[in-house]
Amino acid sequence: MKRVIEHINESKHTAFSFEVLPPLKGNNIGRIHAIIDKLLDFDPKYINITSHHSEWVDRVEDGGLIRRVNIRRRPGSVAIASAIQSRYGITAVPHIICKGFTKDETEYALIDLNFLGIHDLLLLRGDDKNSPSDPSPYHSHATDLQQQVNSFNHGLALDGTAFEGIDTPFSYGMACYPEKHEEAPNMESDIFYAREKVRQGADYLVTQMFFDNARYYEFVSRMRAEGVEAPIIPGVKPIVLLNQLTVLPKIFRSEIPEALAAELRKCKTDDDAKEVGVEWCIEQCRDLIAHGVPSLHFYTLMATESVRRIAKTIY
């Protein structure tokens, strides 16, 4: 199975990829198949599988005692990645995250993925909400997680003992933020850590969603000036709901350009907003392709039909 970085480097045109969300427990994989089947016509080179950490919730027990318990509502990305790669023969890229997964759980996931022949990863910190009170079993930052994967690639377990059978080391990408991560004190600091991710082994970077291509071009230019030559893949998502005009900037810190905001303000319904989102994303993607981006990565959550329409237009 080709690695993501091989797909990117060998593709004669801008590669196409997207990500899927594991179904809630109680739902079968048919929903995942339905999403993928709708996008197969556009020759996706790889498919990302998001990972959602367990949540810590307070439960009231008999006698009024409150106990904090850990719950997980979705199947693991390891199982979904294996099912996708086996069924479709497309490179599967499970997300491996810090939050909600202990270092031991991460090691178990790496062992399973290695056994299943899945050797591409996307390493992320993950959502910091509902974190446990004791952070010691968990990685604090994506770069800490990166070091664990690097050690695994060199055949070393968490306890320092040697693994056997690590014949194919993991290749991985990591996240970057053209509009600055919400916790970064400034853009210079954000670029420093993005550069470190590549220096320490990331084969490529994938951006947080953005709606203003100028922000992406400026970010890439600054990274190149810092000597970073790794591919920087734009992550794009079409707006599909009217309330995303305010929700997306709040949650993802993605600025909505005034030209897009003005059109969304004219919308009366979600269907109107969806049409605006599709048209904006089509032009955004056309511009990115014209600038020779290595790949387009689509965030498809709640937007599969819109992504299909966009891909059909630009493919």
C-alpha angles and dihedrals in degrees: 000000000000119000121241091247089053092051090051096046095044100042114108091203136034106295121232125222139157141182134236133205120233110246121252115265110275093040121095129229091262090096090057091049090051091055094046093045090057092055102039093094089071096060100241109205094205140001124217121213115207120224123218117198126224117267130231112226133174116240125191111226131194111300093029096280111153114216126185111225135183119235132181121196103182134058115254122271089236092068094043092048092051092049093049096047092047095047101040105024089229122134108264120209115195117198114239112199138186102219117083094004120093122221089253092052089051091053091051089051091051091049091051094046092049090051091049093050095247108137106163122089141173110216117209140163093227133204112330095207122113092016119172119259091239108058096178098099091052136071113248098205139026090243089060089052088048090059091053091052091047090052090048089051087056091051099256124135125210091262091054096253121129125260122215126213099034091137095144114046120211120263115207148180129208138202130268134183122223089188095042128264112273092243097046112106091218143347093263090059091048092052090048092058093043088054090048091054090058093042090054095050115288109143094204143354129234120205129229110252115285135178101198112071091197089069090054094047092049091049093050090048092053092047091051089050087056090055097256109145099168116118114270107206118205114231112210135183129182117229110246104169131055093228091059087082086079103017099060096052089048098048103030101023088233111152117226110220113236093242090059094039091053092054092047091051088060091056120104100186141027089253089058090049091049091056091050090048093052094049093047093048092048091056091042091053094045090054092047091050091049087055090054101247111183095231143351115229116196124206099214102182106136088347108081095121092046092049089050091053091047094048091048089055099045102031 
